[in-house]
Amino acid sequence: MYTILIVILVLLLIGALPTWGYSRGWGYAPGGLVGVLLIVVIVLALTGRV
């Protein structure tokens, strides 16, 4: 379950990067937010709280 959650968050992080035409105006906020969520989930998974 944790592996699937981490894979989904990594895919969201890649999809939120402002490299495509439709997302250039977004800046780095979506990628940063998903990155923070990914780090939080990884830390929680490593500590055994998820």
mmCIF entry with sequence, helices, sheets and N, C-alpha, C, O atoms, coordinates in Angstrom:
data_MODEL
# 
_entry.id   MODEL 
# 
_entity.id                         1 
_entity.type                       polymer 
_entity.pdbx_number_of_molecules   1 
# 
_entity_poly.entity_id                      1 
_entity_poly.type                           'polypeptide(L)' 
_entity_poly.nstd_linkage                   no 
_entity_poly.nstd_monomer                   no 
_entity_poly.pdbx_seq_one_letter_code       MYTILIVILVLLLIGALPTWGYSRGWGYAPGGLVGVLLIVVIVLALTGRV 
_entity_poly.pdbx_seq_one_letter_code_can   MYTILIVILVLLLIGALPTWGYSRGWGYAPGGLVGVLLIVVIVLALTGRV 
_entity_poly.pdbx_strand_id                 A 
# 
loop_
_entity_poly_seq.entity_id 
_entity_poly_seq.num 
_entity_poly_seq.mon_id 
_entity_poly_seq.hetero 
1 1  MET n 
1 2  TYR n 
1 3  THR n 
1 4  ILE n 
1 5  LEU n 
1 6  ILE n 
1 7  VAL n 
1 8  ILE n 
1 9  LEU n 
1 10 VAL n 
1 11 LEU n 
1 12 LEU n 
1 13 LEU n 
1 14 ILE n 
1 15 GLY n 
1 16 ALA n 
1 17 LEU n 
1 18 PRO n 
1 19 THR n 
1 20 TRP n 
1 21 GLY n 
1 22 TYR n 
1 23 SER n 
1 24 ARG n 
1 25 GLY n 
1 26 TRP n 
1 27 GLY n 
1 28 TYR n 
1 29 ALA n 
1 30 PRO n 
1 31 GLY n 
1 32 GLY n 
1 33 LEU n 
1 34 VAL n 
1 35 GLY n 
1 36 VAL n 
1 37 LEU n 
1 38 LEU n 
1 39 ILE n 
1 40 VAL n 
1 41 VAL n 
1 42 ILE n 
1 43 VAL n 
1 44 LEU n 
1 45 ALA n 
1 46 LEU n 
1 47 THR n 
1 48 GLY n 
1 49 ARG n 
1 50 VAL n 
# 
_struct_asym.id          A 
_struct_asym.entity_id   1 
# 
loop_
_struct_conf.conf_type_id 
_struct_conf.id 
_struct_conf.pdbx_PDB_helix_id 
_struct_conf.beg_label_comp_id 
_struct_conf.beg_label_asym_id 
_struct_conf.beg_label_seq_id 
_struct_conf.pdbx_beg_PDB_ins_code 
_struct_conf.end_label_comp_id 
_struct_conf.end_label_asym_id 
_struct_conf.end_label_seq_id 
_struct_conf.pdbx_end_PDB_ins_code 
_struct_conf.beg_auth_comp_id 
_struct_conf.beg_auth_asym_id 
_struct_conf.beg_auth_seq_id 
_struct_conf.end_auth_comp_id 
_struct_conf.end_auth_asym_id 
_struct_conf.end_auth_seq_id 
_struct_conf.pdbx_PDB_helix_class 
_struct_conf.details 
_struct_conf.pdbx_PDB_helix_length 
HELX_P HELX_P1 AA1 TYR A 2  ? ALA A 16 ? TYR A 2  ALA A 16 1 ? 15 
HELX_P HELX_P2 AA2 GLY A 21 ? TRP A 26 ? GLY A 21 TRP A 26 5 ? 6  
HELX_P HELX_P3 AA3 ALA A 29 ? THR A 47 ? ALA A 29 THR A 47 1 ? 19 
# 
_struct_conf_type.id          HELX_P 
_struct_conf_type.criteria    ? 
_struct_conf_type.reference   ? 
# 
loop_
_atom_site.group_PDB 
_atom_site.id 
_atom_site.type_symbol 
_atom_site.label_atom_id 
_atom_site.label_alt_id 
_atom_site.label_comp_id 
_atom_site.label_asym_id 
_atom_site.label_entity_id 
_atom_site.label_seq_id 
_atom_site.pdbx_PDB_ins_code 
_atom_site.Cartn_x 
_atom_site.Cartn_y 
_atom_site.Cartn_z 
_atom_site.occupancy 
_atom_site.B_iso_or_equiv 
_atom_site.pdbx_formal_charge 
_atom_site.auth_seq_id 
_atom_site.auth_comp_id 
_atom_site.auth_asym_id 
_atom_site.auth_atom_id 
_atom_site.pdbx_PDB_model_num 
ATOM 1   N N  . MET A 1 1  ? 0.823  -1.198 0.000   1.00 0.00 ? 1  MET A N  1 
ATOM 2   C CA . MET A 1 1  ? 0.000  0.000  0.000   1.00 0.00 ? 1  MET A CA 1 
ATOM 3   C C  . MET A 1 1  ? 0.866  1.260  0.000   1.00 0.00 ? 1  MET A C  1 
ATOM 4   O O  . MET A 1 1  ? 0.590  2.216  -0.724  1.00 0.00 ? 1  MET A O  1 
ATOM 5   N N  . TYR A 1 2  ? 1.916  1.246  0.822   1.00 0.00 ? 2  TYR A N  1 
ATOM 6   C CA . TYR A 1 2  ? 2.782  2.421  0.916   1.00 0.00 ? 2  TYR A CA 1 
ATOM 7   C C  . TYR A 1 2  ? 3.527  2.642  -0.388  1.00 0.00 ? 2  TYR A C  1 
ATOM 8   O O  . TYR A 1 2  ? 3.732  3.781  -0.807  1.00 0.00 ? 2  TYR A O  1 
ATOM 9   N N  . THR A 1 3  ? 3.927  1.563  -1.023  1.00 0.00 ? 3  THR A N  1 
ATOM 10  C CA . THR A 1 3  ? 4.646  1.679  -2.283  1.00 0.00 ? 3  THR A CA 1 
ATOM 11  C C  . THR A 1 3  ? 3.765  2.303  -3.354  1.00 0.00 ? 3  THR A C  1 
ATOM 12  O O  . THR A 1 3  ? 4.223  3.144  -4.127  1.00 0.00 ? 3  THR A O  1 
ATOM 13  N N  . ILE A 1 4  ? 2.522  1.902  -3.401  1.00 0.00 ? 4  ILE A N  1 
ATOM 14  C CA . ILE A 1 4  ? 1.585  2.461  -4.375  1.00 0.00 ? 4  ILE A CA 1 
ATOM 15  C C  . ILE A 1 4  ? 1.373  3.944  -4.106  1.00 0.00 ? 4  ILE A C  1 
ATOM 16  O O  . ILE A 1 4  ? 1.325  4.741  -5.044  1.00 0.00 ? 4  ILE A O  1 
ATOM 17  N N  . LEU A 1 5  ? 1.246  4.323  -2.841  1.00 0.00 ? 5  LEU A N  1 
ATOM 18  C CA . LEU A 1 5  ? 1.065  5.726  -2.483  1.00 0.00 ? 5  LEU A CA 1 
ATOM 19  C C  . LEU A 1 5  ? 2.275  6.558  -2.885  1.00 0.00 ? 5  LEU A C  1 
ATOM 20  O O  . LEU A 1 5  ? 2.119  7.666  -3.399  1.00 0.00 ? 5  LEU A O  1 
ATOM 21  N N  . ILE A 1 6  ? 3.459  6.048  -2.660  1.00 0.00 ? 6  ILE A N  1 
ATOM 22  C CA . ILE A 1 6  ? 4.672  6.772  -3.025  1.00 0.00 ? 6  ILE A CA 1 
ATOM 23  C C  . ILE A 1 6  ? 4.798  6.890  -4.539  1.00 0.00 ? 6  ILE A C  1 
ATOM 24  O O  . ILE A 1 6  ? 5.193  7.940  -5.044  1.00 0.00 ? 6  ILE A O  1 
ATOM 25  N N  . VAL A 1 7  ? 4.470  5.833  -5.263  1.00 0.00 ? 7  VAL A N  1 
ATOM 26  C CA . VAL A 1 7  ? 4.527  5.881  -6.732  1.00 0.00 ? 7  VAL A CA 1 
ATOM 27  C C  . VAL A 1 7  ? 3.540  6.910  -7.263  1.00 0.00 ? 7  VAL A C  1 
ATOM 28  O O  . VAL A 1 7  ? 3.876  7.666  -8.174  1.00 0.00 ? 7  VAL A O  1 
ATOM 29  N N  . ILE A 1 8  ? 2.346  6.956  -6.722  1.00 0.00 ? 8  ILE A N  1 
ATOM 30  C CA . ILE A 1 8  ? 1.345  7.933  -7.158  1.00 0.00 ? 8  ILE A CA 1 
ATOM 31  C C  . ILE A 1 8  ? 1.826  9.350  -6.875  1.00 0.00 ? 8  ILE A C  1 
ATOM 32  O O  . ILE A 1 8  ? 1.662  10.237 -7.714  1.00 0.00 ? 8  ILE A O  1 
ATOM 33  N N  . LEU A 1 9  ? 2.419  9.575  -5.699  1.00 0.00 ? 9  LEU A N  1 
ATOM 34  C CA . LEU A 1 9  ? 2.915  10.905 -5.382  1.00 0.00 ? 9  LEU A CA 1 
ATOM 35  C C  . LEU A 1 9  ? 4.084  11.306 -6.278  1.00 0.00 ? 9  LEU A C  1 
ATOM 36  O O  . LEU A 1 9  ? 4.207  12.476 -6.639  1.00 0.00 ? 9  LEU A O  1 
ATOM 37  N N  . VAL A 1 10 ? 4.936  10.361 -6.638  1.00 0.00 ? 10 VAL A N  1 
ATOM 38  C CA . VAL A 1 10 ? 6.039  10.665 -7.558  1.00 0.00 ? 10 VAL A CA 1 
ATOM 39  C C  . VAL A 1 10 ? 5.491  11.034 -8.931  1.00 0.00 ? 10 VAL A C  1 
ATOM 40  O O  . VAL A 1 10 ? 5.981  11.970 -9.563  1.00 0.00 ? 10 VAL A O  1 
ATOM 41  N N  . LEU A 1 11 ? 4.495  10.317 -9.390  1.00 0.00 ? 11 LEU A N  1 
ATOM 42  C CA . LEU A 1 11 ? 3.880  10.642 -10.681 1.00 0.00 ? 11 LEU A CA 1 
ATOM 43  C C  . LEU A 1 11 ? 3.211  12.015 -10.644 1.00 0.00 ? 11 LEU A C  1 
ATOM 44  O O  . LEU A 1 11 ? 3.276  12.763 -11.621 1.00 0.00 ? 11 LEU A O  1 
ATOM 45  N N  . LEU A 1 12 ? 2.572  12.348 -9.531  1.00 0.00 ? 12 LEU A N  1 
ATOM 46  C CA . LEU A 1 12 ? 1.979  13.676 -9.388  1.00 0.00 ? 12 LEU A CA 1 
ATOM 47  C C  . LEU A 1 12 ? 3.052  14.757 -9.388  1.00 0.00 ? 12 LEU A C  1 
ATOM 48  O O  . LEU A 1 12 ? 2.858  15.837 -9.946  1.00 0.00 ? 12 LEU A O  1 
ATOM 49  N N  . LEU A 1 13 ? 4.179  14.461 -8.761  1.00 0.00 ? 13 LEU A N  1 
ATOM 50  C CA . LEU A 1 13 ? 5.286  15.420 -8.736  1.00 0.00 ? 13 LEU A CA 1 
ATOM 51  C C  . LEU A 1 13 ? 5.810  15.671 -10.141 1.00 0.00 ? 13 LEU A C  1 
ATOM 52  O O  . LEU A 1 13 ? 6.070  16.816 -10.511 1.00 0.00 ? 13 LEU A O  1 
ATOM 53  N N  . ILE A 1 14 ? 5.967  14.620 -10.920 1.00 0.00 ? 14 ILE A N  1 
ATOM 54  C CA . ILE A 1 14 ? 6.434  14.762 -12.296 1.00 0.00 ? 14 ILE A CA 1 
ATOM 55  C C  . ILE A 1 14 ? 5.394  15.513 -13.135 1.00 0.00 ? 14 ILE A C  1 
ATOM 56  O O  . ILE A 1 14 ? 5.750  16.355 -13.959 1.00 0.00 ? 14 ILE A O  1 
ATOM 57  N N  . GLY A 1 15 ? 4.137  15.213 -12.926 1.00 0.00 ? 15 GLY A N  1 
ATOM 58  C CA . GLY A 1 15 ? 3.073  15.880 -13.681 1.00 0.00 ? 15 GLY A CA 1 
ATOM 59  C C  . GLY A 1 15 ? 2.891  17.335 -13.308 1.00 0.00 ? 15 GLY A C  1 
ATOM 60  O O  . GLY A 1 15 ? 2.384  18.114 -14.116 1.00 0.00 ? 15 GLY A O  1 
ATOM 61  N N  . ALA A 1 16 ? 3.289  17.726 -12.109 1.00 0.00 ? 16 ALA A N  1 
ATOM 62  C CA . ALA A 1 16 ? 3.115  19.104 -11.665 1.00 0.00 ? 16 ALA A CA 1 
ATOM 63  C C  . ALA A 1 16 ? 4.283  20.002 -12.039 1.00 0.00 ? 16 ALA A C  1 
ATOM 64  O O  . ALA A 1 16 ? 4.209  21.216 -11.850 1.00 0.00 ? 16 ALA A O  1 
ATOM 65  N N  . LEU A 1 17 ? 5.356  19.432 -12.566 1.00 0.00 ? 17 LEU A N  1 
ATOM 66  C CA . LEU A 1 17 ? 6.493  20.272 -12.955 1.00 0.00 ? 17 LEU A CA 1 
ATOM 67  C C  . LEU A 1 17 ? 6.103  21.174 -14.118 1.00 0.00 ? 17 LEU A C  1 
ATOM 68  O O  . LEU A 1 17 ? 5.423  20.732 -15.044 1.00 0.00 ? 17 LEU A O  1 
ATOM 69  N N  . PRO A 1 18 ? 6.526  22.433 -14.080 1.00 0.00 ? 18 PRO A N  1 
ATOM 70  C CA . PRO A 1 18 ? 6.094  23.392 -15.122 1.00 0.00 ? 18 PRO A CA 1 
ATOM 71  C C  . PRO A 1 18 ? 6.923  23.278 -16.407 1.00 0.00 ? 18 PRO A C  1 
ATOM 72  O O  . PRO A 1 18 ? 7.571  24.241 -16.817 1.00 0.00 ? 18 PRO A O  1 
ATOM 73  N N  . THR A 1 19 ? 6.899  22.115 -17.032 1.00 0.00 ? 19 THR A N  1 
ATOM 74  C CA . THR A 1 19 ? 7.663  21.926 -18.266 1.00 0.00 ? 19 THR A CA 1 
ATOM 75  C C  . THR A 1 19 ? 6.773  21.822 -19.492 1.00 0.00 ? 19 THR A C  1 
ATOM 76  O O  . THR A 1 19 ? 7.273  21.857 -20.616 1.00 0.00 ? 19 THR A O  1 
ATOM 77  N N  . TRP A 1 20 ? 5.489  21.698 -19.306 1.00 0.00 ? 20 TRP A N  1 
ATOM 78  C CA . TRP A 1 20 ? 4.572  21.610 -20.426 1.00 0.00 ? 20 TRP A CA 1 
ATOM 79  C C  . TRP A 1 20 ? 3.880  22.951 -20.611 1.00 0.00 ? 20 TRP A C  1 
ATOM 80  O O  . TRP A 1 20 ? 3.780  23.743 -19.674 1.00 0.00 ? 20 TRP A O  1 
ATOM 81  N N  . GLY A 1 21 ? 3.408  23.194 -21.815 1.00 0.00 ? 21 GLY A N  1 
ATOM 82  C CA . GLY A 1 21 ? 2.818  24.490 -22.155 1.00 0.00 ? 21 GLY A CA 1 
ATOM 83  C C  . GLY A 1 21 ? 1.659  24.910 -21.273 1.00 0.00 ? 21 GLY A C  1 
ATOM 84  O O  . GLY A 1 21 ? 1.556  26.079 -20.903 1.00 0.00 ? 21 GLY A O  1 
ATOM 85  N N  . TYR A 1 22 ? 0.788  23.979 -20.930 1.00 0.00 ? 22 TYR A N  1 
ATOM 86  C CA . TYR A 1 22 ? -0.400 24.341 -20.156 1.00 0.00 ? 22 TYR A CA 1 
ATOM 87  C C  . TYR A 1 22 ? -0.068 24.682 -18.713 1.00 0.00 ? 22 TYR A C  1 
ATOM 88  O O  . TYR A 1 22 ? -0.885 25.309 -18.039 1.00 0.00 ? 22 TYR A O  1 
ATOM 89  N N  . SER A 1 23 ? 1.109  24.290 -18.210 1.00 0.00 ? 23 SER A N  1 
ATOM 90  C CA . SER A 1 23 ? 1.414  24.505 -16.799 1.00 0.00 ? 23 SER A CA 1 
ATOM 91  C C  . SER A 1 23 ? 2.525  25.531 -16.568 1.00 0.00 ? 23 SER A C  1 
ATOM 92  O O  . SER A 1 23 ? 2.993  25.677 -15.439 1.00 0.00 ? 23 SER A O  1 
ATOM 93  N N  . ARG A 1 24 ? 2.946  26.229 -17.591 1.00 0.00 ? 24 ARG A N  1 
ATOM 94  C CA . ARG A 1 24 ? 4.049  27.188 -17.422 1.00 0.00 ? 24 ARG A CA 1 
ATOM 95  C C  . ARG A 1 24 ? 3.663  28.341 -16.509 1.00 0.00 ? 24 ARG A C  1 
ATOM 96  O O  . ARG A 1 24 ? 4.523  28.857 -15.795 1.00 0.00 ? 24 ARG A O  1 
ATOM 97  N N  . GLY A 1 25 ? 2.434  28.755 -16.503 1.00 0.00 ? 25 GLY A N  1 
ATOM 98  C CA . GLY A 1 25 ? 1.996  29.875 -15.671 1.00 0.00 ? 25 GLY A CA 1 
ATOM 99  C C  . GLY A 1 25 ? 1.826  29.515 -14.211 1.00 0.00 ? 25 GLY A C  1 
ATOM 100 O O  . GLY A 1 25 ? 1.639  30.404 -13.380 1.00 0.00 ? 25 GLY A O  1 
ATOM 101 N N  . TRP A 1 26 ? 1.884  28.250 -13.876 1.00 0.00 ? 26 TRP A N  1 
ATOM 102 C CA . TRP A 1 26 ? 1.669  27.821 -12.499 1.00 0.00 ? 26 TRP A CA 1 
ATOM 103 C C  . TRP A 1 26 ? 2.855  28.118 -11.598 1.00 0.00 ? 26 TRP A C  1 
ATOM 104 O O  . TRP A 1 26 ? 2.696  28.272 -10.387 1.00 0.00 ? 26 TRP A O  1 
ATOM 105 N N  . GLY A 1 27 ? 4.035  28.198 -12.182 1.00 0.00 ? 27 GLY A N  1 
ATOM 106 C CA . GLY A 1 27 ? 5.238  28.357 -11.370 1.00 0.00 ? 27 GLY A CA 1 
ATOM 107 C C  . GLY A 1 27 ? 5.621  27.028 -10.730 1.00 0.00 ? 27 GLY A C  1 
ATOM 108 O O  . GLY A 1 27 ? 5.270  25.962 -11.236 1.00 0.00 ? 27 GLY A O  1 
ATOM 109 N N  . TYR A 1 28 ? 6.337  27.099 -9.623  1.00 0.00 ? 28 TYR A N  1 
ATOM 110 C CA . TYR A 1 28 ? 6.805  25.876 -8.973  1.00 0.00 ? 28 TYR A CA 1 
ATOM 111 C C  . TYR A 1 28 ? 5.934  25.462 -7.791  1.00 0.00 ? 28 TYR A C  1 
ATOM 112 O O  . TYR A 1 28 ? 6.265  24.498 -7.100  1.00 0.00 ? 28 TYR A O  1 
ATOM 113 N N  . ALA A 1 29 ? 4.850  26.151 -7.547  1.00 0.00 ? 29 ALA A N  1 
ATOM 114 C CA . ALA A 1 29 ? 3.999  25.851 -6.392  1.00 0.00 ? 29 ALA A CA 1 
ATOM 115 C C  . ALA A 1 29 ? 3.424  24.432 -6.415  1.00 0.00 ? 29 ALA A C  1 
ATOM 116 O O  . ALA A 1 29 ? 3.529  23.743 -5.400  1.00 0.00 ? 29 ALA A O  1 
ATOM 117 N N  . PRO A 1 30 ? 2.827  23.956 -7.501  1.00 0.00 ? 30 PRO A N  1 
ATOM 118 C CA . PRO A 1 30 ? 2.268  22.596 -7.484  1.00 0.00 ? 30 PRO A CA 1 
ATOM 119 C C  . PRO A 1 30 ? 3.330  21.524 -7.257  1.00 0.00 ? 30 PRO A C  1 
ATOM 120 O O  . PRO A 1 30 ? 3.109  20.579 -6.500  1.00 0.00 ? 30 PRO A O  1 
ATOM 121 N N  . GLY A 1 31 ? 4.468  21.669 -7.904  1.00 0.00 ? 31 GLY A N  1 
ATOM 122 C CA . GLY A 1 31 ? 5.548  20.697 -7.727  1.00 0.00 ? 31 GLY A CA 1 
ATOM 123 C C  . GLY A 1 31 ? 6.101  20.726 -6.314  1.00 0.00 ? 31 GLY A C  1 
ATOM 124 O O  . GLY A 1 31 ? 6.423  19.682 -5.747  1.00 0.00 ? 31 GLY A O  1 
ATOM 125 N N  . GLY A 1 32 ? 6.213  21.914 -5.747  1.00 0.00 ? 32 GLY A N  1 
ATOM 126 C CA . GLY A 1 32 ? 6.695  22.038 -4.380  1.00 0.00 ? 32 GLY A CA 1 
ATOM 127 C C  . GLY A 1 32 ? 5.738  21.435 -3.382  1.00 0.00 ? 32 GLY A C  1 
ATOM 128 O O  . GLY A 1 32 ? 6.158  20.783 -2.426  1.00 0.00 ? 32 GLY A O  1 
ATOM 129 N N  . LEU A 1 33 ? 4.458  21.646 -3.595  1.00 0.00 ? 33 LEU A N  1 
ATOM 130 C CA . LEU A 1 33 ? 3.441  21.092 -2.697  1.00 0.00 ? 33 LEU A CA 1 
ATOM 131 C C  . LEU A 1 33 ? 3.432  19.573 -2.748  1.00 0.00 ? 33 LEU A C  1 
ATOM 132 O O  . LEU A 1 33 ? 3.380  18.916 -1.708  1.00 0.00 ? 33 LEU A O  1 
ATOM 133 N N  . VAL A 1 34 ? 3.480  19.014 -3.939  1.00 0.00 ? 34 VAL A N  1 
ATOM 134 C CA . VAL A 1 34 ? 3.498  17.558 -4.072  1.00 0.00 ? 34 VAL A CA 1 
ATOM 135 C C  . VAL A 1 34 ? 4.804  16.994 -3.521  1.00 0.00 ? 34 VAL A C  1 
ATOM 136 O O  . VAL A 1 34 ? 4.813  15.912 -2.933  1.00 0.00 ? 34 VAL A O  1 
ATOM 137 N N  . GLY A 1 35 ? 5.900  17.716 -3.706  1.00 0.00 ? 35 GLY A N  1 
ATOM 138 C CA . GLY A 1 35 ? 7.178  17.283 -3.152  1.00 0.00 ? 35 GLY A CA 1 
ATOM 139 C C  . GLY A 1 35 ? 7.160  17.226 -1.637  1.00 0.00 ? 35 GLY A C  1 
ATOM 140 O O  . GLY A 1 35 ? 7.687  16.286 -1.041  1.00 0.00 ? 35 GLY A O  1 
ATOM 141 N N  . VAL A 1 36 ? 6.557  18.227 -1.011  1.00 0.00 ? 36 VAL A N  1 
ATOM 142 C CA . VAL A 1 36 ? 6.436  18.232 0.452   1.00 0.00 ? 36 VAL A CA 1 
ATOM 143 C C  . VAL A 1 36 ? 5.564  17.076 0.909   1.00 0.00 ? 36 VAL A C  1 
ATOM 144 O O  . VAL A 1 36 ? 5.889  16.408 1.890   1.00 0.00 ? 36 VAL A O  1 
ATOM 145 N N  . LEU A 1 37 ? 4.466  16.832 0.216   1.00 0.00 ? 37 LEU A N  1 
ATOM 146 C CA . LEU A 1 37 ? 3.607  15.691 0.566   1.00 0.00 ? 37 LEU A CA 1 
ATOM 147 C C  . LEU A 1 37 ? 4.363  14.377 0.430   1.00 0.00 ? 37 LEU A C  1 
ATOM 148 O O  . LEU A 1 37 ? 4.211  13.483 1.262   1.00 0.00 ? 37 LEU A O  1 
ATOM 149 N N  . LEU A 1 38 ? 5.170  14.255 -0.606  1.00 0.00 ? 38 LEU A N  1 
ATOM 150 C CA . LEU A 1 38 ? 5.961  13.044 -0.807  1.00 0.00 ? 38 LEU A CA 1 
ATOM 151 C C  . LEU A 1 38 ? 6.954  12.846 0.334   1.00 0.00 ? 38 LEU A C  1 
ATOM 152 O O  . LEU A 1 38 ? 7.096  11.734 0.843   1.00 0.00 ? 38 LEU A O  1 
ATOM 153 N N  . ILE A 1 39 ? 7.629  13.895 0.733   1.00 0.00 ? 39 ILE A N  1 
ATOM 154 C CA . ILE A 1 39 ? 8.582  13.797 1.838   1.00 0.00 ? 39 ILE A CA 1 
ATOM 155 C C  . ILE A 1 39 ? 7.886  13.415 3.133   1.00 0.00 ? 39 ILE A C  1 
ATOM 156 O O  . ILE A 1 39 ? 8.395  12.587 3.889   1.00 0.00 ? 39 ILE A O  1 
ATOM 157 N N  . VAL A 1 40 ? 6.723  14.010 3.400   1.00 0.00 ? 40 VAL A N  1 
ATOM 158 C CA . VAL A 1 40 ? 5.975  13.692 4.622   1.00 0.00 ? 40 VAL A CA 1 
ATOM 159 C C  . VAL A 1 40 ? 5.555  12.228 4.626   1.00 0.00 ? 40 VAL A C  1 
ATOM 160 O O  . VAL A 1 40 ? 5.686  11.551 5.646   1.00 0.00 ? 40 VAL A O  1 
ATOM 161 N N  . VAL A 1 41 ? 5.054  11.734 3.506   1.00 0.00 ? 41 VAL A N  1 
ATOM 162 C CA . VAL A 1 41 ? 4.621  10.335 3.441   1.00 0.00 ? 41 VAL A CA 1 
ATOM 163 C C  . VAL A 1 41 ? 5.806  9.394  3.607   1.00 0.00 ? 41 VAL A C  1 
ATOM 164 O O  . VAL A 1 41 ? 5.690  8.368  4.276   1.00 0.00 ? 41 VAL A O  1 
ATOM 165 N N  . ILE A 1 42 ? 6.941  9.729  3.009   1.00 0.00 ? 42 ILE A N  1 
ATOM 166 C CA . ILE A 1 42 ? 8.127  8.876  3.158   1.00 0.00 ? 42 ILE A CA 1 
ATOM 167 C C  . ILE A 1 42 ? 8.593  8.847  4.606   1.00 0.00 ? 42 ILE A C  1 
ATOM 168 O O  . ILE A 1 42 ? 8.912  7.782  5.135   1.00 0.00 ? 42 ILE A O  1 
ATOM 169 N N  . VAL A 1 43 ? 8.634  10.009 5.251   1.00 0.00 ? 43 VAL A N  1 
ATOM 170 C CA . VAL A 1 43 ? 9.046  10.049 6.661   1.00 0.00 ? 43 VAL A CA 1 
ATOM 171 C C  . VAL A 1 43 ? 8.081  9.266  7.532   1.00 0.00 ? 43 VAL A C  1 
ATOM 172 O O  . VAL A 1 43 ? 8.515  8.521  8.410   1.00 0.00 ? 43 VAL A O  1 
ATOM 173 N N  . LEU A 1 44 ? 6.792  9.417  7.311   1.00 0.00 ? 44 LEU A N  1 
ATOM 174 C CA . LEU A 1 44 ? 5.804  8.678  8.100   1.00 0.00 ? 44 LEU A CA 1 
ATOM 175 C C  . LEU A 1 44 ? 5.910  7.175  7.854   1.00 0.00 ? 44 LEU A C  1 
ATOM 176 O O  . LEU A 1 44 ? 5.745  6.376  8.776   1.00 0.00 ? 44 LEU A O  1 
ATOM 177 N N  . ALA A 1 45 ? 6.184  6.798  6.618   1.00 0.00 ? 45 ALA A N  1 
ATOM 178 C CA . ALA A 1 45 ? 6.324  5.376  6.307   1.00 0.00 ? 45 ALA A CA 1 
ATOM 179 C C  . ALA A 1 45 ? 7.579  4.797  6.976   1.00 0.00 ? 45 ALA A C  1 
ATOM 180 O O  . ALA A 1 45 ? 7.562  3.671  7.474   1.00 0.00 ? 45 ALA A O  1 
ATOM 181 N N  . LEU A 1 46 ? 8.649  5.568  6.983   1.00 0.00 ? 46 LEU A N  1 
ATOM 182 C CA . LEU A 1 46 ? 9.894  5.082  7.609   1.00 0.00 ? 46 LEU A CA 1 
ATOM 183 C C  . LEU A 1 46 ? 9.774  4.994  9.122   1.00 0.00 ? 46 LEU A C  1 
ATOM 184 O O  . LEU A 1 46 ? 10.399 4.130  9.739   1.00 0.00 ? 46 LEU A O  1 
ATOM 185 N N  . THR A 1 47 ? 8.989  5.864  9.726   1.00 0.00 ? 47 THR A N  1 
ATOM 186 C CA . THR A 1 47 ? 8.813  5.807  11.173  1.00 0.00 ? 47 THR A CA 1 
ATOM 187 C C  . THR A 1 47 ? 7.720  4.828  11.576  1.00 0.00 ? 47 THR A C  1 
ATOM 188 O O  . THR A 1 47 ? 7.568  4.530  12.761  1.00 0.00 ? 47 THR A O  1 
ATOM 189 N N  . GLY A 1 48 ? 6.949  4.317  10.604  1.00 0.00 ? 48 GLY A N  1 
ATOM 190 C CA . GLY A 1 48 ? 5.935  3.317  10.903  1.00 0.00 ? 48 GLY A CA 1 
ATOM 191 C C  . GLY A 1 48 ? 4.621  3.885  11.382  1.00 0.00 ? 48 GLY A C  1 
ATOM 192 O O  . GLY A 1 48 ? 3.845  3.176  12.023  1.00 0.00 ? 48 GLY A O  1 
ATOM 193 N N  . ARG A 1 49 ? 4.349  5.133  11.094  1.00 0.00 ? 49 ARG A N  1 
ATOM 194 C CA . ARG A 1 49 ? 3.102  5.773  11.556  1.00 0.00 ? 49 ARG A CA 1 
ATOM 195 C C  . ARG A 1 49 ? 2.006  5.767  10.515  1.00 0.00 ? 49 ARG A C  1 
ATOM 196 O O  . ARG A 1 49 ? 0.883  6.178  10.807  1.00 0.00 ? 49 ARG A O  1 
ATOM 197 N N  . VAL A 1 50 ? 2.295  5.316  9.321   1.00 0.00 ? 50 VAL A N  1 
ATOM 198 C CA . VAL A 1 50 ? 1.252  5.293  8.272   1.00 0.00 ? 50 VAL A CA 1 
ATOM 199 C C  . VAL A 1 50 ? 0.784  3.879  8.134   1.00 0.00 ? 50 VAL A C  1 
ATOM 200 O O  . VAL A 1 50 ? -0.091 3.596  7.316   1.00 0.00 ? 50 VAL A O  1 
# 
